[in-house]
Amino acid sequence: MASTDWISKLPDSVLHHIMSFMKAKAAVRTCVLSKRWRHLWASLQHLHFDFTEFEGIQKLPWLEHVPKYRKFISRMLQERDNIDVHTFDIQNFSEFYDDDDDDERGGEWVTYAIHHKARVIHFDINLWSNLPQSIYTCTSLEELHVDMVDPAPIIYPASVSLPRLRSLDLTFVDHQFLKLVLLQCPALESLSLSDCNGIDLSGIPFQKLRKLNVSCCTMLSAAEELSLPSLESFMYVGSMSTLRVMGIESIPSLTYAPVSSRIVIGFPLICPQ
């Protein structure tokens, strides 16, 4: 008696939910399972690209897999159905830049996600100039993670409007850039900053911010200058001198965990009602 393929009988919405946890190449490869699965990948709204899917497939140096990775991303975006994107996540790409074309190609991919009303964008880049300006006015965006691999000249946005952005993660930005962006993020609930110098968060109305992570940054703001009425948690990695500038070491619920010459701090903050 032949066994029944119960999974293939599930509705598209359920199968898409299952596939949303898969990396992009694995999701595409489901097309060989049966006719039922042949075109499901093309309407997938959660796109997770990861170079590690292309390593170890053949006995080739890993650099020889880079063109395959680029080609796969471009081809998948070209051949998928013309529907909105929920999550657009490209991992490990900046590690393999070898010319200006790579940065431009990356900018084109991000533009694709913006045009398809992405809610979540995770991306790493080498040059701010190749990050499309439209990302700062993407009204569908709820979560943005831009990882600048190395310090580079910052291109300041001409206009910012991110009314739905709830989570923001940035590296190697300065005070001016942050001020321009944060003042136009009224729904922001989570902010993570890494390797940023001269950061001053005073004067920014963080009415809904619940989570603040600061890693390897120099801060100009003192705690009493910050408006954080909804803050619930704070995570810190950095030097004691920066911590003293912020003036938060007096909070009695702090816990310290020494790591080399730096400290890691985490505490729940209970705000008065």
N, C-alpha and C positions, 0 to 999 in steps of 0.2 A: 504494500500500500504506500503510495507516494505521500511524502510529508507536505503539509501546506505551508506556503510562504506567507505567514501572517504579517510580517513586517511590511512587505510590499503592498498589502491591502490597506495599510494605514493611509489616511488622507494626506494630501501634500503638505498641509500646515504642520502636521506632526513630523513628517519626514524632514521638512526644512528645519524644524527645531532641533532635531537630532543632528543634522548636518551642520548646524550653526556652531557646534563645538569642534568641528573638524577643521584642519588646515586646508587651504584652498586646493592643493594638488590632490590630497586624499579625497576631497569632496568631488572633484572632477572625475576621479577614477571610478566613482560609483556608477558611472554611465555604462560600464561593461557588465554590471550585475544582471540586468534584464531590460526588456523594452520599457518596463515601468519606470526604471531609473535613468533611462537614456538622456533625458533632457532636464531632469530635476536640478542639476547643478546650475543651469543657466538662469534660473529664477531665484537663486540663493541670494539673500540680502546681507548676510554676514560673511565678509571676505577677510580671511586671515592668511596673509602671504608670509612664508617663512623660508629663508634660504636653506635651513637645515634639512628640508625635504629633498633637496637636490644633492646633498652630500652622501658619499658612500654608495651611490647607485652603480657606479662603474669604478674601475681602478684608475681614476684620473686625479691629478692634483685638483684641490678644491676650486682654484681660480678658473679652471676650465668649465666649471658648472655655472659661473656667473652669467654668461650669455644666455644660458637656458633659463635661468631665473628671470632675467629681464624679459625675454621673449614670452615666457609663460604668463607673466603679469599682463603684458600688453595684449596678448591674444585673448586671454580670458575676459578682459574688459571690453574688447571689441566684439566678442561672440556671445556674451551673456545677453539676456533679454533686457529691453529698455525699461527697467523698473527701478524704483528707488533703492538706495543702499542704506542699510542701518548702521553697520560697522565696517570701517575700512581700516585695516591694520596691516602695515608692512614692517616686518621685522628684519633686522640685520642688513638692510640695504646699504646704509651709509658706509659700512665696513668695506665695501667693494667698489667704491667710486674709482674710476680711473681716468675720466675726462669730463669736460663740461657737459657733454651730452647726457651723462648719467643724471646730473642735477636737473637739467631741463626735463628729462624724461620723468623724473620723480615729481616735478612740479605739474606736469601734465596729468599724472595719475591722481594727484590730490585735487586738481581741477575737475577731473571726472567725478570724484566722490562728492565734491561740492555741488556740481550740476545735478547730481542724483540725490540731493537732499540728505546726505549722510548725517546721522546723529552722533556717531562716534568716529573720530579720526585719530589714529596713532601713527606717527611717522618720524623718521630721523633724516636729517639733512646736513649738508656741509656749508651751504651758502644761503643766507636769508633772502638774497635777491631772487632766488628761484622758488621761493614760497609764494604762491599766488596771493595777491592782495584780496581777492574775493573770499579768502578764508576768514578774514576779519569781519565780514558782513554776512556770514552764512547763518541765516535765521533759524535753520533746522538744527544747528550744532548744539549738542548737549555735553559732549566730552571731547576735549582736545589735549593731545599729548604730543608736543613737538620737542624732539631731542636733538639739539645741536651738538654734534659730536665733538667739535673743537671751537674755541672762540673765533668769531668772525665778525666783520663789520655789520652792524644791525641796520636793517632797512625798516624805518618806522612806518606803521600803517597810516595811510592818508585819511582813512575813515574806519571807525569801529562801531559795530552794532551786533552784539551777541546776546540777545534777550533771553535765550533758553539755556545758555551755557551754565552747567552745574559743576563741572570738574575741569580744572586747568592744571597742566603739568608742563613746566618750562625749564630750560637750562640755558646758561650763558646769556641772560638778558640783563638790561640795566634799569635804573629807576625810571627813566623817561618812557621806555617801552612799556614797562609794567603799568605806569600811571595811565597811559593812553588806553591800554586794554582793559584794565580792571575797573575803571570808571564807567565802562559800558557793559558791565556784566552784572546786572542787578540780581540775577538768580543764583550766583555762584555760591556753592556749598563746600567745595573742596579745592584747596590751592596747594600745589607742591612746587618748590623752587630749589634748583640745584646749581651750584657753581655760579652764583650771581653776586656781583659786587656793588656795594653802595646802595643797597635796597632800602627804600624809605616807604613804608606802607601807611604812614600817617596821613590823615585827611581823606582816606578812601572809605566810603561807607559800606563796610562788610556786614550788612544787616542779617544775611542768611548764612554766612560762613560758619560751618561746623567743624571743619578739619583743616589744620594748617601744618604742612611739613616743610621744614627748612633744612637743607643739607649743603654744607660747605659754602655758605654765603657770608658776606659781610653786611651787617645791618646798621642802618642809621636811625631806626625807629626805636623808641623806648616803649615798654608795654603800656605805660599810662597814656601814650599818645595814640594808641590804636583803638579803633572802634570795632569791637568784636563781641557784641551782645549775645550771639548765638553759639559761640565757640564751645565745642565739647571735647576736642582732643588736639594735642600738640605733639609733634615729633620733631626732634632736633638732632642733627649730626654736625659737629663743628668744634671750634675752639672755645675755650672758656671766656676769652676776651669779648667775642661776639655775643655770647650769652649774657655777659655783664652789661653790655650796651643795651640789650633788649630789656634788662631789668626784671627778668622773670624768675630768677633763682630764689626769690623770697616766697614763692608760692609753696605752701606746706605739702602739697600732694606730689611734688616732684620726686622722681626716683632716678638715681644715677647708675650707669653701667659703663665703667671705663673701657675704652677701646683704643689701644695705643696712646697717642698724644691727644686724642679727641674723646668726646663723650657722646653717648647716645641717651636721650632723655625722652621719656614718654609719660604723660599723665592725663588723667581725665579731669576736665575742668567743669565744675558745677556752678553755673551762673545763677544769680539771684533771680527769682521770678518777678 
